[in-house]
Structure formats: C-alpha cells, structure tokens
C-alpha cells in the first residue's frame, strides 16, 4: 500500500460506514493522528466530501469484529 511522510505503511483499508474510513497499520506504540490527517488531506484532494472520519487501526486487531479494533489515530476531514 501507499507510504506517507511518516514511517507507517497502510496495510489495509475498509469503510465501516459511508462516512468512516478505517486504515490498518502495524502499530508501533505512537499515536497515528498525523497519518489520519495526511490521509484526510489526500482524500480531500481527490474530491472526498467534508464530514468524513479517518481512523487508523492496529492491523493486528482489524478482524471481522469491529468492536475489537484498536483505534490508534483519528482525524475528521
């Protein structure tokens, strides 16, 4: 997947609703709010509507049960 300015690499992506995009990364212990904000900026450049939320999820928790997902970063676009 695509590299961003930081060291995190997005390993998976899944919409959980029309307004919530979840991006899976290998979590290394630091908050990933900056990565979520960068993803918002890129999505906005590509025409995404305002009001969308990007959540960064520890890929190791990103299974079928969304209640178990560990959110390690977040931004509102």
DRENPA-3360 file (N, C-alpha, C; in nm, 2 decimals, always signed):
BEGIN
1 = XXXXXXXX = +0.08/-0.12/+0.00/+0.00/+0.00/+0.00/+0.09/+0.12/+0.00 ~ +0.02/+0.24/+0.01/+0.09/+0.36/-0.01/+0.17/+0.41/+0.12 ~ +0.29/+0.46/+0.10/+0.37/+0.52/+0.20/+0.33/+0.67/+0.22 ~ +0.33/+0.71/+0.35/+0.31/+0.85/+0.38/+0.43/+0.91/+0.43 ~ +0.43/+1.04/+0.47/+0.55/+1.11/+0.51/+0.62/+1.04/+0.63 ~ +0.53/+0.99/+0.72/+0.59/+0.92/+0.84/+0.64/+0.78/+0.81 ~ +0.66/+0.70/+0.91/+0.72/+0.57/+0.89/+0.61/+0.46/+0.87 ~ +0.48/+0.50/+0.90/+0.37/+0.40/+0.89/+0.34/+0.37/+0.75;
9 = XXXXXXXX = +0.31/+0.24/+0.72/+0.26/+0.20/+0.59/+0.12/+0.14/+0.61 ~ +0.03/+0.19/+0.52/-0.11/+0.14/+0.53/-0.11/+0.00/+0.47 ~ -0.16/-0.09/+0.55/-0.16/-0.23/+0.51/-0.30/-0.28/+0.47 ~ -0.41/-0.20/+0.50/-0.54/-0.24/+0.47/-0.63/-0.12/+0.48 ~ -0.75/-0.12/+0.41/-0.84/-0.01/+0.42/-0.98/-0.07/+0.41 ~ -1.07/-0.02/+0.49/-1.21/-0.06/+0.49/-1.30/+0.05/+0.54 ~ -1.41/+0.07/+0.46/-1.51/+0.16/+0.50/-1.61/+0.09/+0.60 ~ -1.63/+0.14/+0.72/-1.72/+0.08/+0.81/-1.86/+0.15/+0.80;
17 = XXXXXXXX = -1.87/+0.26/+0.73/-1.99/+0.33/+0.70/-1.96/+0.43/+0.59 ~ -2.06/+0.50/+0.54/-2.04/+0.59/+0.43/-1.95/+0.71/+0.47 ~ -1.93/+0.73/+0.60/-1.85/+0.84/+0.64/-1.73/+0.81/+0.73 ~ -1.70/+0.68/+0.74/-1.59/+0.63/+0.82/-1.50/+0.54/+0.75 ~ -1.37/+0.59/+0.72/-1.27/+0.50/+0.65/-1.17/+0.46/+0.76 ~ -1.15/+0.33/+0.76/-1.05/+0.27/+0.85/-0.93/+0.22/+0.78 ~ -0.81/+0.27/+0.82/-0.68/+0.23/+0.76/-0.60/+0.15/+0.86 ~ -0.56/+0.03/+0.82/-0.49/-0.06/+0.91/-0.34/-0.04/+0.89;
25 = XXXXXXXX = -0.27/-0.02/+1.00/-0.12/-0.01/+1.00/-0.07/-0.11/+1.11 ~ +0.06/-0.14/+1.10/+0.13/-0.21/+1.21/+0.16/-0.11/+1.31 ~ +0.09/-0.11/+1.42/+0.11/-0.02/+1.53/+0.24/-0.04/+1.60 ~ +0.31/+0.07/+1.62/+0.44/+0.07/+1.68/+0.45/+0.14/+1.81 ~ +0.33/+0.18/+1.87/+0.33/+0.24/+2.00/+0.30/+0.39/+2.01 ~ +0.31/+0.46/+1.90/+0.29/+0.60/+1.89/+0.15/+0.63/+1.83 ~ +0.09/+0.74/+1.87/-0.04/+0.78/+1.81/-0.02/+0.81/+1.67 ~ -0.12/+0.78/+1.59/-0.11/+0.80/+1.44/-0.21/+0.90/+1.39;
33 = XXXXXXXX = -0.24/+1.00/+1.47/-0.33/+1.11/+1.43/-0.28/+1.19/+1.31 ~ -0.15/+1.21/+1.31/-0.09/+1.28/+1.19/-0.11/+1.20/+1.06 ~ -0.10/+1.07/+1.07/-0.12/+0.99/+0.95/-0.27/+1.00/+0.91 ~ -0.36/+1.00/+1.00/-0.50/+1.01/+0.97/-0.53/+1.15/+0.90 ~ -0.46/+1.25/+0.95/-0.48/+1.39/+0.90/-0.42/+1.39/+0.75 ~ -0.31/+1.33/+0.73/-0.25/+1.32/+0.60/-0.34/+1.25/+0.50 ~ -0.40/+1.14/+0.55/-0.50/+1.07/+0.46/-0.62/+1.16/+0.43 ~ -0.66/+1.23/+0.53/-0.78/+1.33/+0.50/-0.74/+1.43/+0.39;
41 = XXXXXXXX = -0.62/+1.48/+0.40/-0.57/+1.58/+0.30/-0.57/+1.52/+0.16 ~ -0.52/+1.40/+0.15/-0.52/+1.33/+0.02/-0.66/+1.30/-0.03 ~ -0.74/+1.25/+0.06/-0.88/+1.22/+0.02/-0.95/+1.35/-0.03 ~ -0.93/+1.46/+0.04/-0.99/+1.58/+0.00/-0.94/+1.63/-0.13 ~ -0.81/+1.61/-0.16/-0.76/+1.64/-0.30/-0.83/+1.56/-0.40 ~ -0.87/+1.45/-0.37/-0.94/+1.36/-0.46/-1.09/+1.37/-0.46 ~ -1.14/+1.47/-0.39/-1.29/+1.50/-0.40/-1.37/+1.45/-0.29 ~ -1.32/+1.39/-0.18/-1.40/+1.34/-0.07/-1.47/+1.46/-0.01;
49 = XXXXXXXX = -1.60/+1.43/+0.03/-1.68/+1.53/+0.09/-1.64/+1.55/+0.24 ~ -1.66/+1.67/+0.28/-1.63/+1.70/+0.43/-1.72/+1.62/+0.51 ~ -1.68/+1.60/+0.64/-1.76/+1.52/+0.73/-1.72/+1.38/+0.74 ~ -1.62/+1.34/+0.67/-1.57/+1.20/+0.67/-1.47/+1.19/+0.78 ~ -1.47/+1.08/+0.85/-1.37/+1.05/+0.95/-1.28/+0.94/+0.91 ~ -1.15/+0.96/+0.93/-1.05/+0.86/+0.90/-0.99/+0.81/+1.04 ~ -1.00/+0.67/+1.05/-0.95/+0.61/+1.17/-0.83/+0.52/+1.14 ~ -0.73/+0.53/+1.21/-0.61/+0.44/+1.20/-0.63/+0.33/+1.30;
57 = XXXXXXXX = -0.62/+0.20/+1.24/-0.65/+0.08/+1.32/-0.52/+0.00/+1.33 ~ -0.49/-0.06/+1.45/-0.38/-0.16/+1.45/-0.43/-0.27/+1.37 ~ -0.35/-0.30/+1.26/-0.39/-0.41/+1.17/-0.40/-0.54/+1.24 ~ -0.33/-0.57/+1.34/-0.34/-0.69/+1.42/-0.48/-0.71/+1.48 ~ -0.55/-0.61/+1.50/-0.69/-0.62/+1.56/-0.80/-0.60/+1.46 ~ -0.76/-0.58/+1.33/-0.86/-0.54/+1.23/-0.92/-0.67/+1.17 ~ -1.00/-0.74/+1.25/-1.07/-0.86/+1.20/-1.21/-0.83/+1.18 ~ -1.29/-0.93/+1.17/-1.44/-0.92/+1.14/-1.51/-0.84/+1.25;
65 = XXXXXXXX = -1.47/-0.85/+1.37/-1.55/-0.79/+1.48/-1.49/-0.65/+1.51 ~ -1.56/-0.55/+1.45/-1.52/-0.41/+1.46/-1.51/-0.36/+1.61 ~ -1.58/-0.42/+1.70/-1.57/-0.39/+1.84/-1.43/-0.41/+1.90 ~ -1.36/-0.50/+1.84/-1.23/-0.54/+1.89/-1.11/-0.45/+1.82 ~ -1.15/-0.37/+1.73/-1.05/-0.29/+1.66/-0.99/-0.19/+1.76 ~ -0.85/-0.18/+1.76/-0.78/-0.08/+1.84/-0.76/+0.04/+1.75 ~ -0.82/+0.15/+1.79/-0.81/+0.28/+1.71/-0.68/+0.35/+1.77 ~ -0.58/+0.37/+1.68/-0.46/+0.43/+1.73/-0.43/+0.57/+1.67;
73 = XXXXX = -0.53/+0.62/+1.59/-0.52/+0.75/+1.54/-0.65/+0.79/+1.47 ~ -0.68/+0.92/+1.46/-0.81/+0.96/+1.41/-0.81/+1.10/+1.36 ~ -0.88/+1.13/+1.26/-0.90/+1.27/+1.21/-1.03/+1.29/+1.15 ~ -1.09/+1.41/+1.15/-1.21/+1.44/+1.08/-1.17/+1.53/+0.96 ~ -1.22/+1.49/+0.85/-1.19/+1.56/+0.72/-1.29/+1.67/+0.70;
% end
